[in-house]
Amino acid sequence: MLIYSTHKDTELYALLKQGDRNAFVEIFERYYNLLIIYADKKLKNRQAAEDVVQEVYVSLWNRHKSINIETPLTHYLYRAVRYEILDIFSHQKVEDKYLQSLDSYAKNFSEQADYRVREKEIIEIINRQVDLLPTKMREVFLLSRKENLSHREIAEVLGTSEENVSRHITRALSILRKKLGLFLYIYMLFRF
């Protein structure tokens, strides 16, 4: 039996590429706490830091066969955590901007019509656009949004790959964003 704690990072990486779970566990145990500390300093939120680091490790394992790390493993892990954090900050800025825009629009809109009538009309508009999606894309999108299934669960239900599911959802969101306009698209993301 191999003693993984004595292996260098390059050796662990080579074993990981072959699908060695013990090598992955060693990489996890070797760097997990350091990455949490790094992420926590940036995010100032321990739970968010743990989520980010776990996401990096999940991605590392899911992509272990195809991943090509040309830098030291530690550099790769820290860079992956940093990109996840930047993504969070970027999404937060965009979300804040759109929520402010949505609030402003909603205040003006609420003066014109009753909330329930307005919401019903918006949902009907969104549903009409969703119904216009290609059949398979619509099915994947509805399983994701209405049934709240993960990409993996949808792939299992439909007998397809997670990448295919992800592609369908990405395309559906792109089509709906173009068809619905900014306000209705954001509304759909938060309420649909």
N, C-alpha and C positions, 0 to 999 in steps of 0.2 A: 504494500500500500504506500502511495506517495505521501510525503509530508509536505503539504503545500505551503506552510508558513516559511519554509526555507527557500522557496523558489523566488527568483527575481521576477519583476513585473513582466519582462519580455517572455519569460517561460510561461507565466500564468496566462498572458495574452494568447500565446500559441496554443495552449491547452483549451482556452476559452473558445477559440476559433473552431476547435474540433468538437465543441459541445460539452466539454467537461464541466459538469455542474459544481464539482468541488473546487475547481479553479475559480469559477464565478463566485462561490461562497467566500473564498479566501480574498478575492479582490474586494468584495463587499465588506467583509470584516476589517480589512486593512485600511480602507479609506472612508467608510461610511461616516464615522464620527467627525473626522476632519472636514469632510464635505458639509456636514450639518452645521458645524461651527462657521465655516466660510459663508454658507447660504444665510444663516441666521444673522450674521453681521450685516449683510446686505439688505435683507428683508425685514429685520427686526421683528420677526414672528417665527417662533420655533416650529409651530405646526406647518406653516407654509414652507419653511426650510426643509422639513422632513418630507413633505410632499414633493418638492422639487428634486431632492436627492433620490427619492424612491422612483420618480419618473425617469431620471437619468439611468438608474440601474435597470429598470424594466426595459427601457429602450436598448440598453447595452445587451441584455440577454436576448431580447426579441430579434436583434440584428446581429447576433454574434457570428453567424456564418458569413454574412455579407460585409460586415464592417471592416474597414481598412484603416487602422490607426498607424500613422507614420511618425507620431511624436511619442515621447514617453507617456505611459499610461496615466500617470498623475496629471500631466498637462491636459490630456484628453478629457479626463473626468472633471477637472476644475473648469475647463473651457465649456464643457457641456452644461455644467451647473450654471455658469455665468450666462450662457445663452438662454437657458430656461428662465433665469431671473429677469434678464432683459426682455424676454417675451412677456413675462408677467407685467413688468412696468409699462411696456408698450401697450398691451391690452387694457391695462388700467387707465392709461391716459386717454385712449380711444373711447373706452366705455364711459369715463367721466365726461368727455366732450359730448358724446351722443346723448347721455342722460340729461345733461344740461340743455341740449337742443330739444330733446324730447319733452322735458319739463316746460320749456318755453312754449313749444308748440301745443302741448296739452292744455296749458292755461288758456291760450287763445281759442283753442278748439272747444274747450269745455263751455265757453260762453255761447257757442253757436248751437249746441245740441245736447240732449240728455246722454249721460255716460253709457247707459245700457244699450241704447239705440246705436250709439256710435261704435261701441265695442262689437255689437252684433254685425254691423255693416263691415267693420274692419275684418272680422273673422271670416265673413262671407267672401270678401275680396281675396284674402289669403287662401282660403279653401279653393276658390276658383283657379287661382294660379297654381296651386299644388296639384289640382286635378289635371292641369294641362301638361304636367311633367310626363316624360316617357314612362311607360308602365313600370319597368323594373326600378327606375330611379325613384318614382313615386312610392313604390312599395318599401324600398330601403329607407327613404326619408320618413315615411309615416311610422315605420317600426322604431326608428330612432327618436322621433319627436313625440309621437302619441303614446307609444308603448314603453318609451324610455329604455330601450334595449341598448346594450353596448355594441360596439362594432363586432366584437367576437360573437356575441349572442345572435346578432343579425346574420353573420356569416354562417353560423351553425343552422339557423332556421332555414336559410335560403340555399344552403349547400354551396357557398362560394367563399372566396378568400376575404380576409379583413381588409386587404388593400383595395379590393374591388368595392367593398362596402364604403370605405373611406372616399374613394373616387366618386362614387354615386352621390354621396352626401355633399362633398365639395362642389360638384357640378350643380347639384340641386340648389345649394345656397347661392351659387354664382348666378344661376338663372333667375331665382327669386329676387335677389338683390336688384338685378336689372329691371325686372318686371314690376316690382312693388315700389321702388323708390326708397329712399333712405328711411323715412319715418316708418312706413309699414314694414320694411325689412327689420328694423330694430325692434319694433313692436312684436313681430313674429318671433324673433330670437328670445325675447324675454317672456312671452306669454304663450306661444304656440307649443 
